[in-house]
C-alpha cells in the first residue's frame, strides 16, 4: 500500500477528498444555475443554465437516492441513508429526456422540464442534502 497505509485508510481518505471537493461542487452548481434560471437572460444562456442545472440535479439525486452505481452514494458515507423522490419522481423523469437534446423521447412543446420543475427539484435536493449532512457526523 501507499506510504504504509491500508486499503481501508486509502479509501477513507479518498472519500473525504470527494466530500470536500466533488459533492460541494455539484451543490454549488445546482444553487448557482437555479438562481440564473429565475433571471431574465438571453435564451441561449438560459438553455445553458438549464442543462447545467439538470446535470447537477441528476448527479445529486443519484447520490442521495443511492441509484448511481458508477459513483459514490450517500450510503457509502451513512450506511442507512437513502432519499426517495416520492412526489418528484415524475419531475425528474421529465428532466432526463430534455438533457439529451437529440434523444428520441425529447419533448417538443408541452411537458418540458421548466423552471417550476427545476425549483421543485432544487428544494428537494436542499432538504435531502440537509438530512444527509445531519447524519454524516465528523
BELQUI-V449995 format. One record per residue. RES is the residue in one letter. PSI is psi in radians with two decimals (999 if undefined). NEAR is the number of other ideal C-beta (glycine too) atoms within 12 Angstrom. Layout:
res & psi & near
RES & PSI & NEAR
RES & PSI & NEAR
This chain:
res & psi & near
X & 2.85 & 11
X & 2.24 & 11
X & 0.51 & 8
X & 0.21 & 8
X & 2.60 & 13
X & 2.89 & 12
X & -0.70 & 12
X & -0.70 & 11
X & -0.71 & 15
X & -0.77 & 16
X & -0.68 & 18
X & -0.75 & 17
X & -0.71 & 18
X & -0.72 & 20
X & -0.73 & 23
X & -0.79 & 19
X & -0.69 & 15
X & -0.78 & 22
X & -0.58 & 27
X & -0.50 & 12
X & -1.04 & 15
X & -0.81 & 21
X & -0.81 & 32
X & -0.61 & 18
X & -0.83 & 19
X & -0.71 & 32
X & -0.71 & 30
X & -0.73 & 20
X & -0.73 & 29
X & -0.77 & 37
X & -0.77 & 26
X & -0.81 & 20
X & -0.60 & 34
X & -0.66 & 32
X & -0.80 & 19
X & -0.55 & 25
X & -0.45 & 34
X & -0.05 & 20
X & 2.78 & 14
X & 1.91 & 11
X & 2.89 & 17
X & 2.44 & 11
X & -0.58 & 11
X & -0.61 & 10
X & -0.76 & 16
X & -0.76 & 21
X & -0.67 & 21
X & -0.74 & 19
X & -0.67 & 30
X & -0.82 & 31
X & -0.76 & 26
X & -0.69 & 28
X & -0.78 & 40
X & -0.71 & 38
X & -0.84 & 24
X & -0.78 & 35
X & -0.75 & 46
X & -0.73 & 35
X & -0.79 & 31
X & -0.70 & 42
X & -0.73 & 38
X & -0.70 & 29
X & -0.90 & 36
X & -0.56 & 42
X & 0.00 & 28
X & 0.52 & 25
X & -0.09 & 22
X & 1.64 & 19
X & -0.24 & 12
X & -0.22 & 9
X & 3.08 & 21
X & 2.62 & 27
X & 2.83 & 27
X & -0.66 & 34
X & -0.26 & 22
X & -0.33 & 26
X & -0.69 & 27
X & 1.76 & 24
X & -0.60 & 13
X & -0.01 & 14
X & 2.31 & 24
X & 2.02 & 23
X & 2.73 & 31
X & 2.39 & 19
X & -0.42 & 28
X & -1.86 & 14
X & -0.23 & 13
X & 0.05 & 29
X & -0.74 & 19
X & -0.55 & 16
X & -0.83 & 30
X & -0.63 & 34
X & -0.55 & 20
X & -0.54 & 28
X & -0.77 & 35
X & -0.84 & 26
X & -0.43 & 21
X & -0.44 & 30
X & -0.70 & 27
X & 1.58 & 17
X & -0.53 & 17
X & 0.14 & 9
X & 2.65 & 11
X & -0.54 & 9
X & 0.14 & 16
X & 2.22 & 18
X & 2.64 & 21
X & -1.10 & 11
X & -1.13 & 7
X & 2.61 & 8
X & 0.23 & 17
X & 2.69 & 22
X & 1.95 & 33
X & -3.01 & 23
X & -0.54 & 24
X & -0.77 & 17
X & -0.75 & 30
X & -0.71 & 37
X & -0.76 & 23
X & -0.78 & 26
X & -0.75 & 40
X & -0.79 & 35
X & -0.67 & 21
X & -0.79 & 30
X & -0.83 & 40
X & -0.77 & 22
X & -0.83 & 21
X & -0.62 & 33
X & -0.67 & 31
X & -0.74 & 16
X & -0.79 & 20
X & -0.88 & 30
X & -0.61 & 21
X & -0.43 & 12
X & -0.15 & 20
X & -0.70 & 21
X & -2.71 & 11
X & 999 & 8
